[in-house]
Amino acid sequence: MKLRTVIYSGKVEIDNVPVYTCKTCSRSEVFPVVKTDLTGLIGKLGAQPEKQSFRFDDWNEWANILVEACDARNKQPNPTFVDRLAGERIDMLLDLYSLAEKLGDEEWKNDISKRLTQLSHTASIHRSAIAQ
């Protein structure tokens, strides 16, 4: 798995999208656990988007961790860093959730819950994908 740029409608560049490429057939596809967030972002852009660019790691917590754990030369995440960063991020998000709950901030709680969900969907499968 590497982080790549996905082009939508010939006008929109979406950087840092986790993409898996099969070593046998060279076929590439967006990492399955981030597809929903990517299609959600694309859906917000509409059928005729303006020329623009986005960093997918601003939209998806898992992609954000992968960017932090990446070797800058080849945009491939280091599995050891991914494990450590994911654990640290989960702890931080749980602390923030507790604070948001004490403050009664439902919007913030919902955002944190979404981020925790993004991480929980990927935790069980990330090792095999990164190793590929």
N, C-alpha and C positions, 0 to 999 in steps of 0.2 A: 504494500500500500504506500502511496505517495500523495502529497498534496499537489493538486493541479488547478489550473484555471479552466473554468467551464464558461463557454460563450453561449449566451441565450439570444436568439433572434438576430444574430449578427451585430448586435449593438451593445450588449451588456456583458461585461467581464465579471465573473464571480471567482475571486481568488481563494486559494487555500481550501478547496473542496477535497475531502478524502476520496481517492479513487483507487480501486483495486485493479491491477492488470494481471491477467493469467500469463504465467511464464511459458506455458506450453503453446497457447494459440495467440497470444498477444492481444486478446480482446480486453477492453477496459470497460469498467462500469463504476458508477458512483457507489461508494460503500453503502450497503443496504440500510444501516441504522440511521443514516443522515438524509436519506432520500426524501422523507416526509418534510423535513425542514427546508431542504433545497426546493422542492416543489411548492412549498408554502411561500417562499421568497419569490420564486418565479411567478406564482399566481398573483402576488401583490403588484408585480410590475405591469401586468396586463399584456394584451396581444401586440400593442404597438409601443414598446417602451422607448424612452429617450436614451441617447448614448450615455452610459454611465458605468461605474464599476463599484463592486462591493467586496468586502472581505467576509467570506463565509464564517470565519471564526468569530465575527461579531454577532452572528445569528445562532451559532450552535456551540454549546459548551464543550462537546467532545472535540470538535475541530479546533477550538481554542487551546485545549490541552495538547493536541497533536502539534500545533504550531509552536508552542512553547518547548516541546520535547524534540523539535526537529533539528537535524543537521542542516545548516544553511546551504551547504554545497549541493546536496541532492534532494532536499525537501523530504527526507525519509525520517520518520519518528524513531527515536531511540526507545526501545521497549522498557528499559529500566527506568528512564525518566518518566515515561507515560504512567507506569504504576505509581510512582512516588507522587507525581503531580495530581493524578486522579484522586488519590487518598487525601492529599492536602486540600484539594478543591472541594471534595465532599464535606470534609470537616468545616471548612470555611462557610460553605453554603448552609450547613445545618446551624451554625452559630448565627448567621444572618437571618435565617428563618425564625429562630427563637426571638431575635430582636424585633423583627417585623411583626411577629405575633404579639409581643409585649406592647408594641406601639399601635396595634390594631390596623396595620396597613395591609389591606387585602390585596391590592394590586401588586405590591412588592412580594407578598407571600406567594401569589400566583406565579410571578416571574421566577422566583427561586424554585418553586415546585417544578416548573417546566425544565429548568436547568438540571435539577436533580434527576428528573425522569430521563433526560437526554443522556446523562452519565450512567444511570442504572441499566439502560438498554444496551449499552456498549461494553460494560465491564466484563461480561462473561465471554465475549467473543474477540476482544481486541488483540489478545496475544497471538492467536493464530493468524489474524489478518496482517499484523505488523511484521510477523516473521516471514510472510510470503514474499 
